[in-house]
Amino acid sequence: MRGLVDRQITKKLAWKVGYGTASHLLSLLPGEARAKPGEQWIVVGHDMRPTSNEFAQRVGEGIRAAGAGAMLIGEIETPAIYYAVGSLGLLGGIQVTASHNPVEYNGFKITGSGCVPVSMGSGLGRIKEIVAETQDTDLPPVGPLRHQDISSGYLLHVKKFAGEIRPLKMVLDASNGMASKWVPSLLREYCIEVEPMNLERAGRFAHEPNPLKESALEDLKRRVRASGAALGVCFDGDADRVGFVDENGETVSNDLITALLVPDVLAKDRGATIVYDLRASWALKEEILAHGGVPRREKVGHSNMKAAMRETNAPFGGELSGHTYYRDNYYCDSAVITLLRVLTVLSEHPEEPFSALVEPLRRYVTTGEVNFEVEDKEGMIRHLAQTFSDGTVDFLDGVTIEYDQWWFNCRPSNTEPLLRLTLEAKSEQVKDEVYERLISILGEPSEH
């Protein structure tokens, strides 16, 4: 739920989101629990945007008007919301953030009891109905208010995921976002020499706070090469995603980061299921199988990933977007935990640079995800399935077509007239040939 401040996202809407979320989550409780106002708490946090604190206050007022308690935890990274909900047994949580969007945007991320996602199929639709139906935003508070500092408990929690970490030098780009609050001091506890970039949380961004964008990594890559650092990392705005570059300043894609972490996960949990989204490299599935795990390919999106992990009791999962999930983190994503796990793997191989650990996983070549403007998205997906019907075809998310030498997935955007294409092949020549053929069908790539 995101939009432009003062146009789509207003103080009145923030109140309604708090009220609607609390009303919906309270309605799911047994009657006795609903009859005791103030015994159920919803945690509210916010990022560093200029409007976020005020919006969080209004969210809290709406929560209290609906009869729940509002626990305000201040300026925090989004994964801290999951920790608070999970560790304190709260009714739910709301983070005020627009993640990687420009500073003039804001929004709300909502989670339910037990850190179960609140998506369109699991309550968000009902919350939007309550928001639309609610006119009076001056209802008096019924539930209590509490201000709470969760930082010590949260940091102890994430440190449980770290193994032995040896001293090294790294470049940290916080993207002027929430990673700057705790990550630098946390890394220094492990004697990591941190060369900082963009730590100021002043409500403006030096670059787009999105580690998926190569343009956002350019300065980081230059700094890594110039400083002789062992690696560089770039967080997004609300610090629930992180991107990596090796000591040569080369991007390490997030599916390969997931693959890099698989051996340690399966060494501790043999035969476990590892969940990944269907855009991931063949190399990830191969790593899971090679280490005795069960690969589970899933639709894109955090609600799909978390549901699949709960269903299979999977200890670990990862998306190409950079969201990486851990069963022992309430089945939620955490960029900080992922950074600590990567540093642990690097420390297990002190004689090998980051690039050497990743190189065996670079078995295939990929286009990455490329957007195409297509009005009739479903019609084009059917056309692709017919055109490549001699391959292995499935419709888990859009259409995926697989051959011996290459595969692609083409899936529709939920909000725009776009199809998103990911193509992988065993050689550059094959990739280029297939890509040209797909462009002849889909048209030229979009700038979006």
C-alpha positions as CSV (number, residue, x, y, z in Angstrom):
1,M,0.0,0.0,0.0
2,R,2.0,3.0,-1.3
3,G,1.4,6.3,-3.0
4,L,2.4,10.0,-3.2
5,V,2.2,11.9,0.0
6,D,-0.7,14.3,0.3
7,R,-2.3,12.8,-2.9
8,Q,-2.8,9.1,-2.1
9,I,-1.1,8.9,1.3
10,T,-2.5,11.3,3.9
11,K,-2.8,11.7,7.7
12,K,-6.4,10.8,7.4
13,L,-5.6,7.7,5.5
14,A,-3.0,6.7,8.0
15,W,-5.6,6.9,10.8
16,K,-8.0,4.8,8.7
17,V,-5.3,2.2,8.0
18,G,-4.7,1.8,11.7
19,Y,-8.4,1.6,12.4
20,G,-9.1,-0.8,9.6
21,T,-6.2,-3.1,10.4
22,A,-7.1,-3.2,14.1
23,S,-10.8,-3.8,13.3
24,H,-10.0,-6.6,11.0
25,L,-7.5,-8.4,13.1
26,L,-9.7,-8.0,16.2
27,S,-12.6,-9.6,14.3
28,L,-10.6,-12.7,13.7
29,L,-10.3,-13.3,17.5
30,P,-12.7,-15.5,19.6
31,G,-15.6,-13.5,21.1
32,E,-14.1,-13.4,24.6
33,A,-10.8,-11.9,23.4
34,R,-12.7,-9.3,21.4
35,A,-14.7,-8.2,24.4
36,K,-11.6,-7.1,26.3
37,P,-10.4,-3.8,24.8
38,G,-6.7,-3.0,25.1
39,E,-5.5,-6.6,25.8
40,Q,-4.5,-7.0,22.1
41,W,-1.5,-5.0,20.8
42,I,-0.5,-3.9,17.3
43,V,3.1,-2.7,16.9
44,V,3.8,0.4,14.8
45,G,7.2,1.4,13.4
46,H,8.3,3.8,10.7
47,D,11.2,4.5,8.4
48,M,13.3,7.8,8.0
49,R,11.0,9.6,5.5
50,P,10.0,13.2,6.6
51,T,6.4,12.2,6.9
52,S,6.8,8.8,8.4
53,N,6.8,9.7,12.1
54,E,3.6,11.7,11.9
55,F,1.9,9.0,9.8
56,A,2.9,6.4,12.4
57,Q,1.3,8.5,15.2
58,R,-1.9,8.7,13.2
59,V,-1.8,4.9,12.6
60,G,-1.5,4.4,16.3
61,E,-4.5,6.7,17.0
62,G,-6.6,4.7,14.6
63,I,-5.6,1.4,16.2
64,R,-6.6,2.7,19.6
65,A,-9.9,4.0,18.3
66,A,-10.7,0.4,17.1
67,G,-10.0,-1.0,20.6
68,A,-6.5,-2.4,20.3
69,G,-3.4,-1.2,22.0
70,A,-0.8,0.7,19.9
71,M,2.8,-0.1,20.7
72,L,5.0,2.5,19.0
73,I,8.6,1.5,18.5
74,G,9.9,4.5,16.6
75,E,12.2,4.6,13.6
76,I,13.2,1.1,12.7
77,E,13.9,-1.3,9.8
78,T,10.9,-3.3,8.6
79,P,12.3,-6.7,9.8
80,A,12.1,-5.3,13.4
81,I,8.4,-5.2,13.0
82,Y,8.3,-9.0,12.4
83,Y,10.6,-9.6,15.4
84,A,8.2,-7.6,17.6
85,V,5.1,-9.3,16.4
86,G,6.7,-12.8,16.6
87,S,8.6,-12.5,19.9
88,L,6.0,-10.6,21.9
89,G,3.0,-12.5,20.5
90,L,1.2,-9.4,19.2
91,L,-2.0,-9.1,17.2
92,G,-0.1,-7.6,14.3
93,G,2.2,-4.9,13.0
94,I,2.2,-1.9,10.7
95,Q,5.4,-0.4,9.3
96,V,5.1,3.1,7.7
97,T,7.5,3.0,4.7
98,A,7.6,3.2,1.0
99,S,10.7,1.0,0.8
100,H,12.7,1.9,-2.3
101,N,10.3,4.4,-3.7
102,P,11.3,8.1,-4.1
103,V,11.1,10.3,-1.0
104,E,7.8,11.9,-2.0
105,Y,6.1,8.5,-1.5
106,N,5.0,6.8,1.6
107,G,3.0,3.7,2.5
108,F,2.2,0.9,4.9
109,K,3.3,-2.7,5.3
110,I,1.0,-4.8,7.4
111,T,1.5,-8.2,9.1
112,G,-0.9,-10.3,11.1
113,S,-0.6,-12.4,14.2
114,G,2.2,-14.9,14.1
115,C,3.8,-12.8,11.3
116,V,1.4,-14.2,8.8
117,P,1.3,-11.8,5.8
118,V,-1.8,-9.7,5.3
119,S,-2.3,-9.8,1.5
120,M,-5.3,-9.3,-0.8
121,G,-6.3,-12.9,-0.3
122,S,-5.8,-12.9,3.5
123,G,-7.3,-9.7,4.9
124,L,-5.9,-6.7,2.9
125,G,-9.1,-6.6,0.8
126,R,-11.2,-6.4,4.0
127,I,-9.0,-3.7,5.5
128,K,-9.4,-1.6,2.3
129,E,-13.2,-2.1,2.6
130,I,-13.1,-0.8,6.2
131,V,-10.9,2.1,5.1
132,A,-13.4,3.0,2.3
133,E,-16.4,2.8,4.6
134,T,-14.9,4.8,7.5
135,Q,-15.7,8.5,7.4
136,D,-15.2,9.7,11.0
137,T,-11.5,9.9,11.8
138,D,-12.0,11.7,15.2
139,L,-13.2,8.7,17.2
140,P,-11.8,8.7,20.8
141,P,-9.1,6.2,21.7
142,V,-10.3,3.1,23.5
143,G,-7.1,1.1,23.5
144,P,-3.9,2.0,25.4
145,L,-0.7,3.5,24.1
146,R,2.8,2.3,24.8
147,H,6.2,3.5,23.6
148,Q,8.7,0.7,23.6
149,D,12.4,0.2,22.7
150,I,13.0,-3.3,21.2
151,S,16.5,-2.7,20.0
152,S,18.4,-4.8,22.5
153,G,16.2,-7.8,22.0
154,Y,16.1,-7.4,18.3
155,L,19.9,-7.3,18.0
156,L,20.3,-10.3,20.2
157,H,17.9,-12.1,18.0
158,V,19.7,-11.4,14.7
159,K,23.1,-12.2,16.2
160,K,21.9,-15.8,16.9
161,F,22.1,-16.4,13.1
162,A,25.8,-15.5,12.9
163,G,28.5,-18.1,13.1
164,E,32.2,-17.4,13.6
165,I,32.9,-14.2,11.6
166,R,36.5,-13.2,11.0
167,P,37.7,-9.6,10.7
168,L,37.6,-8.2,7.1
169,K,37.0,-4.9,5.3
170,M,33.7,-4.2,3.6
171,V,31.9,-1.2,2.1
172,L,28.4,-0.6,3.5
173,D,26.0,1.5,1.4
174,A,22.9,2.2,3.6
175,S,21.2,4.1,0.7
176,N,20.3,6.8,3.2
177,G,17.9,4.3,4.8
178,M,17.3,2.4,7.9
179,A,20.3,0.1,7.6
180,S,22.4,2.9,9.0
181,K,20.7,2.8,12.4
182,W,22.1,-0.6,13.7
183,V,24.2,-2.3,11.0
184,P,27.5,-0.3,11.3
185,S,27.7,-0.8,15.1
186,L,26.6,-4.4,14.8
187,L,29.4,-5.2,12.2
188,R,32.0,-3.5,14.5
189,E,31.1,-6.1,17.2
190,Y,32.6,-8.7,14.8
191,C,35.7,-6.5,14.2
192,I,34.5,-5.8,10.6
193,E,36.2,-2.7,9.2
194,V,33.3,-0.7,7.7
195,E,33.8,1.8,4.9
196,P,30.5,3.7,5.1
197,M,28.4,5.2,2.3
198,N,25.2,7.1,2.5
199,L,24.6,6.6,6.2
200,E,22.7,9.9,6.7
201,R,18.9,9.5,7.3
202,A,18.0,13.0,6.3
203,G,14.9,12.3,4.1
204,R,16.7,12.3,0.7
205,F,18.5,9.6,-1.3
206,A,21.9,9.8,-3.0
207,H,20.7,7.2,-5.4
208,E,17.6,5.1,-5.8
209,P,17.5,3.0,-2.7
210,N,17.0,-0.3,-4.6
211,P,19.9,-2.8,-4.7
212,L,18.3,-4.5,-7.7
213,K,19.1,-1.5,-9.9
214,E,22.6,-1.7,-11.3
215,S,22.7,2.1,-11.4
216,A,22.3,2.1,-7.6
217,L,25.4,0.0,-7.3
218,E,27.8,2.0,-9.5
219,D,29.4,4.0,-6.7
220,L,29.5,1.0,-4.4
221,K,31.4,-1.0,-7.0
222,R,33.9,1.8,-7.5
223,R,34.5,2.1,-3.8
224,V,35.0,-1.6,-3.3
225,R,37.6,-1.7,-6.1
226,A,39.4,1.4,-4.9
227,S,39.5,0.4,-1.2
228,G,40.5,-3.3,-1.6
229,A,37.5,-4.4,0.4
230,A,36.5,-8.1,0.6
231,L,32.9,-7.2,-0.5
232,G,30.3,-4.5,-0.7
233,V,26.7,-4.4,0.3
234,C,23.8,-2.1,-0.6
235,F,20.6,-2.0,1.5
236,D,17.2,-0.8,0.3
237,G,15.3,2.0,2.1
238,D,13.6,0.0,4.8
239,A,16.5,-2.5,5.1
240,D,14.6,-5.7,4.4
241,R,16.7,-6.3,1.2
242,V,20.4,-6.3,0.6
243,G,22.5,-6.6,-2.6
244,F,26.1,-7.9,-2.7
245,V,29.1,-7.1,-4.9
246,D,32.3,-9.2,-4.7
247,E,35.9,-7.9,-4.1
248,N,36.2,-7.1,-7.9
249,G,33.1,-4.9,-7.8
250,E,31.0,-7.5,-9.7
251,T,27.3,-7.9,-8.7
252,V,26.4,-11.3,-7.1
253,S,22.7,-11.9,-8.0
254,N,20.4,-12.8,-5.2
255,D,19.6,-16.3,-6.4
256,L,23.3,-17.1,-6.2
257,I,23.5,-15.6,-2.7
258,T,20.7,-18.0,-1.8
259,A,22.6,-20.9,-3.4
260,L,25.8,-19.8,-1.5
261,L,23.9,-20.2,1.8
262,V,22.3,-23.5,1.0
263,P,25.2,-25.9,2.1
264,D,25.3,-24.5,5.6
265,V,21.5,-24.6,6.0
266,L,21.3,-28.2,4.8
267,A,24.3,-29.3,6.9
268,K,22.2,-28.4,10.0
269,D,18.8,-29.6,8.6
270,R,19.5,-32.5,6.3
271,G,16.8,-33.3,3.8
272,A,14.9,-30.0,4.4
273,T,13.0,-28.1,1.8
274,I,14.4,-24.9,0.4
275,V,11.9,-22.5,-1.2
276,Y,12.8,-20.2,-4.1
277,D,10.9,-18.1,-6.6
278,L,10.6,-19.4,-10.1
279,R,13.0,-16.7,-11.6
280,A,16.0,-18.3,-9.9
281,S,18.9,-19.8,-11.8
282,W,19.1,-23.5,-12.5
283,A,22.2,-23.4,-10.3
284,L,20.1,-22.9,-7.1
285,K,18.0,-26.0,-7.7
286,E,21.2,-28.0,-8.5
287,E,22.9,-26.8,-5.2
288,I,19.8,-27.8,-3.2
289,L,19.8,-31.3,-4.7
290,A,23.6,-31.7,-4.5
291,H,23.4,-31.1,-0.7
292,G,20.5,-33.4,-0.1
293,G,17.7,-30.9,0.1
294,V,14.3,-30.7,-1.5
295,P,13.8,-27.8,-3.9
296,R,10.4,-26.0,-3.8
297,R,9.8,-23.6,-6.7
298,E,7.2,-21.0,-5.9
299,K,5.4,-18.0,-7.2
300,V,7.0,-14.6,-6.8
301,G,6.0,-12.6,-3.7
302,H,6.6,-12.7,0.0
303,S,3.1,-14.0,0.9
304,N,3.6,-17.0,-1.5
305,M,7.1,-17.7,-0.2
306,K,6.1,-17.5,3.4
307,A,3.1,-19.8,2.9
308,A,5.2,-22.4,1.1
309,M,7.8,-22.3,3.8
310,R,5.2,-22.8,6.5
311,E,3.6,-25.6,4.6
312,T,6.9,-27.5,4.2
313,N,8.6,-26.4,7.4
314,A,11.4,-25.0,5.2
315,P,14.3,-23.5,7.2
316,F,15.3,-21.1,4.4
317,G,14.1,-19.5,1.2
318,G,15.1,-16.7,-1.2
319,E,13.7,-14.5,-3.9
320,L,15.5,-12.9,-6.8
321,S,14.3,-9.6,-5.4
322,G,16.7,-9.9,-2.5
323,H,14.1,-11.0,0.1
324,T,15.6,-13.9,2.0
325,Y,13.5,-15.8,4.6
326,Y,14.3,-17.8,7.7
327,R,12.1,-20.2,9.6
328,D,13.7,-19.2,12.9
329,N,12.9,-15.6,12.0
330,Y,9.2,-16.3,12.1
331,Y,9.4,-17.3,8.5
332,C,10.1,-13.7,7.6
333,D,12.8,-11.9,5.6
334,S,15.8,-10.2,7.0
335,A,18.6,-8.4,5.2
336,V,20.8,-8.2,8.3
337,I,20.6,-11.9,9.0
338,T,21.5,-12.6,5.3
339,L,24.5,-10.3,5.6
340,L,25.6,-12.1,8.8
341,R,25.2,-15.5,7.1
342,V,27.2,-14.4,4.1
343,L,30.0,-13.1,6.4
344,T,29.9,-16.5,8.2
345,V,30.4,-18.4,4.9
346,L,33.2,-16.1,3.9
347,S,34.8,-16.7,7.2
348,E,34.6,-20.5,6.7
349,H,36.8,-20.1,3.6
350,P,39.4,-17.6,4.7
351,E,41.8,-18.4,1.8
352,E,39.2,-17.8,-0.9
353,P,37.9,-14.4,-2.0
354,F,34.1,-13.9,-2.4
355,S,34.4,-14.2,-6.2
356,A,36.0,-17.6,-5.9
357,L,33.2,-18.9,-3.8
358,V,30.6,-17.6,-6.2
359,E,32.3,-18.6,-9.5
360,P,31.2,-22.3,-9.4
361,L,27.6,-21.1,-9.2
362,R,27.9,-18.9,-12.3
363,R,27.1,-21.9,-14.6
364,Y,24.6,-20.1,-16.7
365,V,24.0,-16.7,-18.3
366,T,20.9,-14.6,-17.8
367,T,19.2,-11.5,-19.0
368,G,18.0,-10.7,-15.5
369,E,14.3,-9.5,-15.3
370,V,13.4,-7.3,-18.3
371,N,10.0,-5.5,-18.7
372,F,7.9,-5.3,-21.8
373,E,4.8,-3.1,-22.3
374,V,2.0,-5.4,-23.4
375,E,-1.7,-4.5,-23.2
376,D,-3.1,-8.0,-23.6
377,K,-0.9,-9.7,-21.0
378,E,-2.9,-13.0,-20.7
379,G,-3.2,-13.2,-24.5
380,M,0.5,-12.8,-24.9
381,I,1.2,-15.5,-22.3
382,R,-1.1,-17.9,-24.2
383,H,0.7,-17.0,-27.4
384,L,4.1,-17.7,-25.9
385,A,2.9,-21.1,-24.6
386,Q,1.7,-22.0,-28.0
387,T,4.8,-20.8,-29.8
388,F,7.1,-22.8,-27.5
389,S,4.8,-25.7,-27.0
390,D,7.5,-28.3,-27.7
391,G,9.2,-27.3,-24.5
392,T,8.2,-28.1,-20.9
393,V,5.4,-25.6,-20.1
394,D,3.9,-24.6,-16.8
395,F,1.7,-21.8,-15.6
396,L,2.7,-21.5,-11.9
397,D,3.3,-17.7,-12.3
398,G,2.7,-16.4,-15.9
399,V,4.3,-19.0,-18.1
400,T,7.6,-20.8,-17.8
401,I,9.0,-22.8,-20.7
402,E,12.1,-25.0,-20.3
403,Y,14.4,-26.7,-22.8
404,D,17.6,-28.5,-22.4
405,Q,19.8,-25.5,-23.2
406,W,17.6,-22.6,-21.9
407,W,14.4,-21.6,-20.1
408,F,12.4,-18.4,-19.6
409,N,9.6,-17.2,-17.4
410,C,7.2,-14.4,-18.5
411,R,4.8,-13.2,-15.9
412,P,2.4,-10.2,-15.7
413,S,2.8,-7.2,-13.5
414,N,-0.2,-6.9,-11.1
415,T,-0.4,-3.1,-11.4
416,E,0.9,-2.1,-14.9
417,P,0.5,-3.2,-18.5
418,L,3.9,-5.0,-18.3
419,L,5.2,-8.5,-18.8
420,R,8.4,-9.4,-16.9
421,L,10.8,-11.7,-18.7
422,T,13.6,-13.7,-17.2
423,L,15.7,-15.8,-19.6
424,E,18.6,-18.1,-18.7
425,A,20.8,-20.3,-21.0
426,K,23.9,-22.5,-20.9
427,S,25.8,-20.1,-23.2
428,E,25.9,-16.4,-24.3
429,Q,25.2,-17.5,-27.9
430,V,22.1,-19.4,-27.0
431,K,20.9,-16.7,-24.6
432,D,21.3,-14.0,-27.3
433,E,19.6,-16.1,-30.0
434,V,16.5,-16.9,-27.8
435,Y,16.4,-13.3,-26.5
436,E,16.2,-11.9,-30.1
437,R,13.4,-14.4,-30.9
438,L,11.5,-13.3,-27.8
439,I,11.9,-9.6,-28.6
440,S,10.5,-10.3,-32.1
441,I,7.3,-11.5,-30.2
442,L,7.2,-9.2,-27.2
443,G,8.5,-6.0,-28.9
444,E,11.3,-3.8,-27.6
445,P,12.0,-3.7,-23.8
446,S,10.3,-1.0,-21.7
447,E,12.2,1.7,-19.8
448,H,10.0,0.9,-16.7
